[in-house]
Amino acid sequence: MEARENPSSLLQRHQGVTPPWVPLFYDSPLSIHHGDGCLVTDDEGKAYLDFYSGISTNLLGYNLPEVREALIGQLNTGVVHTSTFYLIRAQVQMAERVARLSGMDDPMVFFTCSGTEAVETALLLTTEYRDSSQVISLRRSYHGRSFGALAVTGIRCWQGRGLSPLRVAFAPGGRRRGDRAGMDDAAYVRSTAEELEELIASSTPATTAAMLVEPVQGMGGAIPLAPGQLHAYQEILRRHDIPLIVDEIQTGWGRTGKYWGFQSHNVTPDMLVFAKGVGNGLTMGGVVGRREIMSALNVSSISSFGGNPLSMAAATATLDYIEEHSLPSHAERTGALLLEGLRRDLADVSWVYEVRGMGLLQAIEFAHPGSADPSSRMASAVQERCRRAGLLVGVGGAAGNCLRIMPPLIVSEEQARQGLDVITAAIRQSAADIASSVSNRGSSWGTTACMTAAPHSEVSDDTR
């Protein structure tokens, strides 16, 4: 059996060779040794129920026989890679399936290695198609870590210096704060639509390349767009002949209760980008869009690794399993059980500002009692306590004050209830710890911090 290295030794080696801007969860970072289903085991032999799924990437959990056998079958051919200069049968077949599932008229598909690369490809194609470098994105959005993807990301703490090959304007997302706090859906949609109209009229050139939208703003803290908001946006975009790109990297393949997040909004995008879950852990991403946009590039372009045979084998098996087991419907049911339970069981906890999400993409936002001031320390404390109780969850949000909940789509109702109980207990105990700490020391508790910052550092929650 493989010898397991002491976690502190591995952490020291990691810190010696890994840039300091790559964050790790937990005070004592975790190394996962093996997994099965929704369970993982760390290097020290402790088992956990995984409610984070590798940032939503292990869509079917771990060690699924159907995916494992598909990978072994491809490995047995001896062909792991060829490149886009050759025909790849599984790639063509998968592209045909993605095109059908997109709901678009006459779409074309290009495969990439990641969501970031998919976003870059979509931006490249739409800027060529419209002969414009102007893009509209949403506040509190996240689209990747490359130059163009960071430019259209609406969370300041991810942006670095903000240098960009694009001109970017930011429209409202789904977060109802300030003057819009307390608005009902209809009023919020009217207000945000009016702001988008004004933004296009006053802050963009005559031609805009595209608008890029997440149906649920995942890294922002699982913030769903309001019912009708994306439809209202697309109506405006159509009047101005601006293509709509929907970012389905975290929402796609059934996680929100439908194959695509946009299907809850009565729209058909001009282009969508996907990645993460469909490879069930293997490098996989892509773009599907209207033929005229996808054909707009007037030079040759390739992807060395996008759509490689091994990733296509995993994606084919993953999509087969999703369809055969009706996992979008399962995600809708199990997600509702979890979301309703969290709202019910946490209704009296003053540190819980909001519980939100769609399907199995959810978050709990923490703020100081009686205010909207975010508390990242509460989120971190709850995450640590969940780990001690055998549950893995994420932390995110523009201020690092959201607990992110994204179990694999195969999670059972029993496991959902188990996770619900652990999260509820962790939040209540953390709230009690805070009350005790404040009472004993008479000090305030909790600062705001982006997860990319040093632990417990203070950063502004002001975002684009």
Disulfide bonds with the S-S distance in Angstrom:
Cys157-Cys450 2.16
